[in-house]
Amino acid sequence: MVKFTTKLIIGIVLALFLGSIFRNPVLGFIVLLAVVFGFKDFKLLNKEKKDKIVDIGSFKKTYIGITAVVLAILIFFFRPWFHEVAMGIYTTPLVWFFFISLMAAIILFVQKKKSIAAIFIGITILSFVALSLNDVILQRYIVKENVYNEINSLPDSTDIRILPKAVALRYLEDSLQKSREKIGGINIVNLDSGLFWMAPRVPDGDILYFTQKVNGVMTADATKTDRETKMVAKKLSVGEEIGVTDNIYWRIFKHKFFVDLGDVYYIYKNDKILTIAPVISYRFKFPVMIPYFSGVIVLDESGTIKEYSPTEVAQLEEFSNNRAYPSELARLYVDSYKFNLGVINTWFLHKDQIEISDVYGQANRQPFLMPTTEGLKWIVATEPFGESYGVFKIFMVDALTGRIDMLELNEDQTLTGPVKVISYVKKKFPIIDWGSSRIIEPRPFVINGKLFWMMSITPNDYAGIAYTVFVNSENNEVTAFDNDEGVYNFIKKGISEDEVEITEEGTIGSTDKTTEELRQEKIDQIEKLLEELKALD
């Protein structure tokens, strides 16, 4: 009996550990079954020899007590290392319902109290079913408790984010000239002079991980096609990708444990670097934990931690016309709208049901942070459920407060969504070798109330932008530019005089030329080559 209990405890521990570390309770359940019922000698537990049975009573109580205290102290001190496991358990309370009822059922069954055990078996089955529906329950709660404010039109875009994330990262990596450093996580922020991609300069190497600090950040101007990067040299006492006690996650989870963090990013103002960590907290509503934005944690260059509530953040100068609300929550809250008419509708009827319009194979997915006349917004474009790819609803989540605005487009407008606009670009420019080039980040852009999809054509290795392309969602008209001036004129003045026509890979022809003139140019090139070949004979 003791050995059976030992195996049961081992199984529960392994189930909780593996199930939590992968945030997959079903995996933990499988491990539990494997441990408890997978031993060949399961039916022979009571026939084992005494020398093979774990005798808990043989341990001295003092030794056990000291060991438990020391272990508790070590776990408490190194608790940031166990954060992922702890949060997996903390954010999925149904795991506890399931395991407690399962343990009770097994113990009662072994004690031959079958009638009571049957009750707990029923609870276990119900808990397992609810566990498999955890995300459904969570998202249904979210959509019922939040307000999706309907709007009649989208605010016009202001600052122009020309540079996509993948190209910005390539620019920063190419311009970093430090043998002991590499580029860390990259995020976009709004600084005094406009939008910038910003990333920390983190140590590059196992030894340097323990001995070197974050020596500053690098920025890339997001409003320009060409590489315009800048290095900011500031030693950060606490930062990303350094160890051990100076690691930002170590410091924050020592300060505040039962929270998750959004993407850590940086703000550079008044010659100071601030490290910003959006905080995602949880509240219990039977039987799930609901995530919500509870503010930000700000670290200065010396590593001093300050915590601000959402209300305080909105009043701070550093966050004026900037971001604080985590993109992870923006996407979750928008995606939850698919349950607005109930679970049955989502599963079977699909009325007014959305799907986030993610384009396959993109390095950066929605939501996109876009500057508008109403401030920075996380913008998420959605399409109708199923095999429809038009624009159904567009959600705008305020990047500072988290307010959700929703534009429901008229079905008669038949606007093309981001998944399919890429095909129209390829159709417009078939001469481009799409095996060595790609179209990235179809991001929504509103010009004079009209919805366009703004994209970048880049090489496969993201070494620059060949063309910036706009596709009108109403008529799929494609407009391409190979310079920033053309992009700015098109957005601000509606002028497309600088539009280019890609006539052959690597060659740009003016749109003033007719098709016949372009064909004649090609013929002249071929005749010239023929004459050169004849001269060789």
Legacy VTK file of the C-alpha trace (Angstrom):
# vtk DataFile Version 3.0
C-alpha trace
ASCII
DATASET POLYDATA
POINTS 537 float
0.000 0.000 0.000
2.872 2.347 0.803
4.536 1.611 -2.490
1.292 2.253 -4.321
1.001 5.629 -2.581
4.623 6.429 -3.459
4.014 5.679 -7.118
0.870 7.749 -7.030
2.720 10.717 -5.539
5.520 10.380 -8.099
2.957 10.235 -10.863
1.155 13.340 -9.644
4.398 15.283 -9.283
5.549 14.332 -12.780
2.123 15.064 -14.213
2.011 18.506 -12.633
5.574 19.269 -13.641
5.408 18.186 -17.297
1.843 19.291 -17.785
2.611 22.719 -16.373
5.940 23.330 -18.053
4.294 22.808 -21.443
1.057 24.427 -20.269
-0.698 21.300 -21.461
-2.650 19.551 -18.675
-3.608 16.685 -21.007
0.078 15.773 -21.319
0.334 15.700 -17.541
-2.675 13.405 -17.387
-1.042 10.988 -19.838
2.131 10.943 -17.754
0.092 10.252 -14.626
-1.588 7.261 -16.210
1.745 5.965 -17.496
3.360 6.172 -14.067
0.477 4.827 -11.983
-0.766 2.111 -14.301
2.235 1.409 -16.491
4.207 -0.722 -14.034
4.083 -4.405 -14.758
3.880 -5.222 -11.076
0.850 -3.012 -10.408
-1.275 -5.971 -9.370
1.510 -7.335 -7.176
2.037 -4.290 -4.990
0.982 -6.031 -1.798
3.228 -9.021 -2.529
6.499 -7.099 -2.715
9.235 -7.933 -0.241
9.551 -5.704 2.777
13.070 -4.647 1.860
11.751 -3.094 -1.355
8.987 -1.123 0.299
9.643 2.512 1.096
9.339 2.863 4.839
8.576 6.502 5.514
8.635 5.894 9.219
12.327 4.974 9.183
13.334 8.570 8.592
13.896 10.704 11.621
11.384 13.500 11.958
14.109 16.031 12.628
15.966 15.140 9.434
12.792 15.340 7.393
11.922 18.690 8.937
15.335 20.223 8.255
15.347 18.892 4.711
11.888 20.315 4.056
12.848 23.735 5.416
16.085 23.888 3.395
14.265 22.767 0.254
11.542 25.376 0.811
14.153 28.125 1.247
15.982 27.100 -1.931
12.769 26.959 -3.948
11.712 30.340 -2.620
15.074 31.947 -3.425
15.240 30.457 -6.929
11.524 30.943 -7.568
12.028 32.892 -10.836
13.373 29.661 -12.363
10.110 27.913 -11.528
7.910 30.737 -12.759
6.816 29.031 -15.978
5.848 25.858 -14.130
4.084 27.743 -11.343
2.136 29.914 -13.773
1.069 26.872 -15.748
-0.567 25.533 -12.606
-1.762 28.908 -11.326
-3.485 29.912 -14.576
-5.172 26.524 -15.038
-7.094 25.799 -11.811
-8.977 22.994 -13.545
-5.767 20.979 -13.255
-6.202 20.974 -9.504
-9.869 19.991 -9.683
-8.912 17.130 -11.940
-5.973 15.776 -9.933
-7.581 16.149 -6.500
-10.724 14.346 -7.621
-8.633 11.675 -9.355
-6.512 11.094 -6.246
-9.609 10.866 -4.075
-11.247 8.409 -6.478
-8.168 6.145 -6.549
-7.709 6.145 -2.778
-11.398 5.452 -2.134
-11.421 2.713 -4.751
-8.398 1.009 -3.137
-10.155 1.268 0.229
-13.140 -0.451 -1.441
-15.446 2.496 -0.858
-16.756 2.125 -4.359
-19.955 4.144 -4.026
-18.117 7.257 -2.853
-15.299 6.597 -5.336
-17.851 6.608 -8.157
-18.854 10.153 -7.250
-15.263 11.355 -7.461
-14.765 9.465 -10.729
-17.695 11.445 -12.123
-16.122 14.694 -10.876
-12.827 13.629 -12.460
-14.490 13.025 -15.815
-16.293 16.374 -15.666
-13.036 18.116 -14.697
-11.213 16.500 -17.614
-13.913 17.602 -20.062
-13.831 21.130 -18.641
-10.029 21.076 -18.832
-10.170 20.349 -22.540
-12.559 23.301 -22.900
-10.469 25.689 -20.794
-9.751 28.105 -23.670
-13.373 28.051 -24.808
-14.630 28.932 -21.320
-11.971 31.623 -20.962
-12.716 33.327 -24.268
-16.455 33.199 -23.687
-15.973 35.002 -20.377
-13.729 37.594 -22.059
-16.187 38.464 -24.800
-19.093 38.709 -22.325
-17.226 40.996 -19.924
-15.615 43.393 -22.405
-17.073 46.167 -24.511
-16.357 46.146 -28.239
-17.148 49.728 -29.171
-18.661 49.976 -32.631
-17.277 52.770 -34.805
-18.360 54.030 -38.215
-14.948 54.707 -39.738
-11.260 54.162 -39.136
-9.061 57.081 -38.140
-6.519 58.077 -40.752
-2.974 56.861 -40.314
-0.376 59.488 -39.427
3.306 58.568 -39.157
4.287 56.128 -41.872
5.746 52.808 -40.762
7.589 51.840 -43.918
10.150 49.513 -42.381
8.855 46.007 -41.544
10.122 44.093 -38.532
12.207 41.484 -40.386
14.098 44.124 -42.387
14.624 46.269 -39.282
16.176 43.306 -37.483
18.480 42.658 -40.445
19.541 46.321 -40.494
20.362 46.262 -36.783
22.306 43.015 -37.029
24.278 44.251 -40.041
25.216 47.531 -38.387
26.259 46.145 -34.984
30.054 46.225 -34.818
30.652 44.637 -31.429
32.307 41.205 -31.267
30.919 40.504 -27.786
27.319 41.523 -28.449
24.249 40.577 -30.452
20.810 42.029 -31.044
18.092 41.036 -28.576
14.321 41.164 -28.954
13.116 43.924 -31.280
10.001 46.052 -30.750
8.562 49.218 -32.224
8.061 52.349 -30.127
7.148 55.958 -30.673
9.941 58.342 -29.728
9.978 62.119 -29.924
11.009 62.150 -33.573
8.754 59.339 -34.781
8.503 55.569 -34.940
11.590 53.465 -34.311
12.440 49.813 -34.053
14.500 49.320 -30.916
16.438 46.352 -29.550
18.921 45.803 -26.700
22.590 44.958 -27.259
22.889 41.748 -25.268
25.990 39.600 -24.535
26.939 37.036 -27.172
28.431 33.976 -25.496
27.939 31.603 -22.562
30.650 33.168 -20.383
29.598 36.704 -21.288
26.062 35.817 -20.249
27.310 35.754 -16.652
29.929 38.518 -16.809
28.611 41.265 -19.101
25.746 43.749 -18.833
23.425 45.073 -21.499
25.481 47.939 -22.919
22.653 49.910 -24.457
20.235 49.686 -27.357
20.142 50.097 -31.109
17.445 51.860 -33.082
16.299 51.747 -36.689
14.136 54.499 -38.156
10.828 52.827 -39.042
9.737 55.671 -41.315
12.454 55.172 -43.933
13.313 52.506 -46.478
17.083 52.895 -46.291
19.053 51.767 -43.300
19.265 54.508 -40.708
20.440 52.945 -37.488
21.829 54.416 -34.311
23.667 52.975 -31.335
22.910 54.232 -27.844
25.671 53.383 -25.362
24.186 53.098 -21.875
25.006 50.348 -19.410
21.843 48.775 -18.015
22.336 47.152 -14.619
19.346 44.867 -15.217
18.509 43.537 -18.642
17.522 40.727 -20.968
19.634 37.668 -21.740
22.098 38.155 -18.894
22.544 36.080 -15.755
21.713 35.449 -13.143
20.402 37.877 -10.553
20.698 40.842 -12.935
18.343 39.254 -15.421
15.200 41.327 -15.847
12.885 38.358 -15.428
14.690 37.305 -12.255
14.262 40.806 -10.789
10.631 41.213 -11.827
9.485 37.776 -10.689
11.250 38.342 -7.377
9.260 41.563 -7.088
5.957 40.209 -8.409
5.633 36.476 -8.997
2.143 35.451 -10.088
2.021 37.538 -13.272
2.990 37.142 -16.908
4.809 39.781 -18.929
4.205 41.072 -22.419
7.112 41.775 -24.756
9.780 43.757 -22.929
10.665 46.934 -24.832
12.618 50.155 -24.356
11.936 53.878 -24.413
14.787 56.333 -24.967
13.914 59.839 -23.804
15.835 62.695 -22.235
19.080 60.786 -22.754
17.828 57.932 -20.571
16.827 54.376 -21.372
13.776 52.971 -19.634
13.019 49.252 -19.788
9.276 48.601 -19.960
7.551 45.341 -19.070
3.741 45.236 -19.546
2.165 43.230 -16.723
-0.570 40.643 -17.287
-2.346 39.633 -14.079
-5.112 37.073 -13.511
-8.375 36.912 -11.621
-10.351 33.775 -10.868
-13.786 33.162 -12.272
-14.929 29.594 -11.914
-13.365 27.522 -13.330
-10.692 29.580 -15.155
-8.222 32.415 -14.597
-8.908 35.474 -16.757
-5.886 37.565 -17.849
-6.061 41.344 -17.756
-3.743 44.343 -18.113
-2.662 45.490 -14.655
-0.093 48.125 -15.606
3.611 48.255 -16.380
6.863 47.725 -14.544
9.537 50.290 -15.410
13.246 49.807 -14.730
15.737 52.648 -15.034
19.393 52.232 -15.981
20.357 51.400 -12.395
17.758 48.615 -12.215
15.359 50.392 -9.857
11.848 49.005 -10.246
8.750 51.175 -10.346
5.262 49.845 -10.911
2.408 51.839 -12.434
-1.281 51.027 -12.745
-3.067 51.490 -16.108
-4.505 54.789 -14.859
-1.070 56.071 -13.830
0.485 54.949 -17.120
-1.974 57.029 -19.116
-0.835 60.123 -17.208
2.933 59.617 -17.504
4.824 61.777 -19.976
7.029 58.861 -21.042
3.981 57.021 -22.391
2.366 59.971 -24.137
1.318 58.813 -27.623
3.188 55.594 -26.972
2.453 51.966 -26.122
1.866 50.107 -22.862
-0.925 47.599 -23.491
0.544 44.166 -24.400
-0.017 42.879 -27.924
-0.670 39.389 -26.541
-3.794 40.579 -24.727
-4.920 42.639 -27.725
-4.858 39.544 -29.923
-6.537 37.323 -27.302
-9.354 39.794 -26.659
-10.004 40.244 -30.380
-9.875 36.513 -31.081
-12.376 35.943 -28.254
-15.006 37.876 -30.208
-15.700 34.710 -32.210
-17.684 33.540 -29.161
-19.860 36.677 -29.008
-23.002 34.719 -29.952
-22.208 31.699 -27.827
-20.277 28.456 -28.035
-22.916 26.568 -30.030
-22.873 29.291 -32.671
-19.072 29.155 -32.866
-18.991 25.381 -33.206
-21.907 24.817 -35.554
-23.791 27.882 -36.843
-20.935 30.387 -37.450
-23.116 33.500 -37.519
-21.126 36.718 -37.126
-18.002 34.644 -36.465
-14.550 36.072 -37.116
-11.124 34.642 -37.882
-7.942 36.669 -37.546
-6.498 37.145 -41.036
-2.967 35.876 -40.533
-0.859 35.496 -43.662
1.086 32.243 -43.714
4.875 32.359 -43.425
5.189 35.912 -42.066
7.915 36.831 -39.562
5.541 39.283 -37.873
1.869 38.552 -37.334
-1.096 40.638 -36.216
-1.698 42.804 -34.331
0.350 45.502 -36.037
1.146 48.685 -34.146
-0.002 51.569 -36.315
0.032 55.337 -35.673
-3.320 57.044 -36.164
-4.854 60.438 -35.553
-6.180 58.967 -32.288
-2.815 57.655 -31.108
-1.038 54.328 -31.443
-3.350 51.390 -32.064
-2.971 47.643 -32.212
-4.848 46.848 -35.407
-6.284 43.406 -36.147
-8.030 42.618 -39.421
-10.444 39.696 -39.423
-12.261 37.709 -42.075
-15.504 35.705 -41.934
-15.283 32.128 -40.698
-14.609 29.525 -43.365
-13.320 29.888 -46.905
-14.036 33.608 -47.152
-11.090 35.998 -47.328
-12.689 39.433 -47.474
-12.369 41.999 -44.718
-15.151 41.319 -42.206
-14.354 43.434 -39.148
-11.367 45.549 -38.171
-10.489 45.877 -34.502
-8.437 48.706 -33.052
-7.059 48.210 -29.561
-5.672 51.352 -27.974
-1.988 50.703 -27.318
-2.122 52.713 -24.100
-5.482 51.973 -22.485
-6.638 48.747 -24.164
-9.969 50.216 -25.314
-11.346 48.049 -28.137
-12.996 49.693 -31.142
-14.637 47.584 -33.833
-15.483 48.596 -37.386
-18.005 46.274 -39.004
-17.715 46.700 -42.740
-20.690 46.676 -45.038
-20.910 43.358 -46.862
-21.721 45.263 -50.067
-18.268 46.861 -50.006
-16.597 43.498 -50.762
-13.190 44.546 -49.453
-10.285 42.199 -50.046
-8.474 40.962 -46.942
-4.728 40.670 -46.301
-4.514 36.952 -47.083
-5.435 37.431 -50.734
-3.947 40.850 -51.552
-0.521 39.244 -51.907
-1.797 37.375 -54.974
-2.749 40.649 -56.641
0.734 42.041 -56.120
2.292 38.947 -57.688
-0.152 39.194 -60.568
0.745 42.849 -61.100
4.478 42.103 -61.195
4.926 38.582 -62.619
8.424 39.423 -63.862
9.808 39.404 -60.298
11.482 36.171 -59.278
9.242 35.261 -56.348
11.542 32.374 -55.513
14.166 34.840 -54.302
11.811 37.642 -53.209
8.882 37.833 -50.842
6.025 40.097 -49.808
5.882 40.758 -46.082
3.667 42.420 -43.485
0.384 43.301 -45.184
-0.575 45.990 -42.669
-3.738 48.109 -42.823
-3.338 51.734 -43.773
-6.200 54.220 -43.982
-5.909 57.076 -46.490
-8.787 59.557 -46.696
-11.091 57.000 -45.132
-10.180 54.254 -47.597
-8.568 51.007 -46.502
-5.306 50.054 -48.189
-2.943 47.184 -47.496
0.635 48.385 -47.258
3.314 45.760 -47.970
7.039 45.505 -48.556
8.772 43.513 -51.281
12.123 42.281 -49.981
14.756 39.667 -50.810
14.345 36.374 -48.990
17.121 37.350 -46.585
15.376 40.678 -45.789
18.425 42.702 -46.886
16.467 45.861 -47.634
13.204 46.926 -49.256
12.935 46.798 -53.024
9.432 48.247 -53.238
6.695 49.538 -50.959
3.310 48.495 -52.303
-0.242 49.657 -51.617
-3.285 47.618 -52.582
-6.692 49.299 -52.562
-9.004 46.882 -50.708
-12.001 48.091 -52.717
-10.748 47.399 -56.239
-7.414 45.568 -55.707
-5.532 48.302 -57.565
-1.800 47.948 -56.915
0.500 50.955 -56.524
4.235 50.461 -55.999
7.033 52.845 -55.029
10.795 52.427 -54.886
11.450 55.572 -52.841
10.189 57.145 -49.640
9.110 60.379 -51.287
6.639 58.540 -53.473
5.189 56.751 -50.460
4.782 59.990 -48.494
3.180 61.825 -51.393
0.757 58.984 -51.976
-0.300 58.827 -48.334
-0.469 62.523 -47.549
-1.549 63.983 -50.878
-3.042 61.066 -52.794
-0.438 61.602 -55.515
0.935 58.599 -57.384
3.256 60.380 -59.825
6.249 58.477 -58.447
4.622 55.105 -58.998
6.889 52.582 -60.673
6.172 49.760 -63.038
8.405 46.748 -62.599
9.139 45.639 -66.136
11.924 43.182 -65.422
13.766 42.057 -62.355
16.138 44.758 -61.244
14.832 47.272 -63.836
12.276 49.981 -63.202
10.358 51.552 -66.028
8.514 54.861 -65.785
4.736 54.651 -65.894
4.777 57.434 -68.474
5.908 54.921 -71.115
3.324 52.952 -73.040
3.366 49.181 -73.347
4.441 49.513 -76.989
7.404 51.706 -76.015
8.495 49.197 -73.365
8.205 46.363 -75.894
10.302 48.309 -78.387
12.991 48.877 -75.746
13.150 45.126 -75.207
13.434 44.479 -78.933
16.240 47.016 -79.231
18.115 45.278 -76.410
17.788 41.901 -78.141
18.928 43.303 -81.530
21.950 44.854 -79.861
22.896 41.515 -78.328
22.537 39.807 -81.720
24.842 42.340 -83.337
27.441 41.721 -80.621
27.227 37.967 -81.266
27.724 38.475 -85.021
30.776 40.620 -84.333
32.325 37.722 -82.426
32.206 35.538 -85.584
LINES 1 538
537 0 1 2 3 4 5 6 7 8 9 10 11 12 13 14 15 16 17 18 19 20 21 22 23 24 25 26 27 28 29 30 31 32 33 34 35 36 37 38 39 40 41 42 43 44 45 46 47 48 49 50 51 52 53 54 55 56 57 58 59 60 61 62 63 64 65 66 67 68 69 70 71 72 73 74 75 76 77 78 79 80 81 82 83 84 85 86 87 88 89 90 91 92 93 94 95 96 97 98 99 100 101 102 103 104 105 106 107 108 109 110 111 112 113 114 115 116 117 118 119 120 121 122 123 124 125 126 127 128 129 130 131 132 133 134 135 136 137 138 139 140 141 142 143 144 145 146 147 148 149 150 151 152 153 154 155 156 157 158 159 160 161 162 163 164 165 166 167 168 169 170 171 172 173 174 175 176 177 178 179 180 181 182 183 184 185 186 187 188 189 190 191 192 193 194 195 196 197 198 199 200 201 202 203 204 205 206 207 208 209 210 211 212 213 214 215 216 217 218 219 220 221 222 223 224 225 226 227 228 229 230 231 232 233 234 235 236 237 238 239 240 241 242 243 244 245 246 247 248 249 250 251 252 253 254 255 256 257 258 259 260 261 262 263 264 265 266 267 268 269 270 271 272 273 274 275 276 277 278 279 280 281 282 283 284 285 286 287 288 289 290 291 292 293 294 295 296 297 298 299 300 301 302 303 304 305 306 307 308 309 310 311 312 313 314 315 316 317 318 319 320 321 322 323 324 325 326 327 328 329 330 331 332 333 334 335 336 337 338 339 340 341 342 343 344 345 346 347 348 349 350 351 352 353 354 355 356 357 358 359 360 361 362 363 364 365 366 367 368 369 370 371 372 373 374 375 376 377 378 379 380 381 382 383 384 385 386 387 388 389 390 391 392 393 394 395 396 397 398 399 400 401 402 403 404 405 406 407 408 409 410 411 412 413 414 415 416 417 418 419 420 421 422 423 424 425 426 427 428 429 430 431 432 433 434 435 436 437 438 439 440 441 442 443 444 445 446 447 448 449 450 451 452 453 454 455 456 457 458 459 460 461 462 463 464 465 466 467 468 469 470 471 472 473 474 475 476 477 478 479 480 481 482 483 484 485 486 487 488 489 490 491 492 493 494 495 496 497 498 499 500 501 502 503 504 505 506 507 508 509 510 511 512 513 514 515 516 517 518 519 520 521 522 523 524 525 526 527 528 529 530 531 532 533 534 535 536
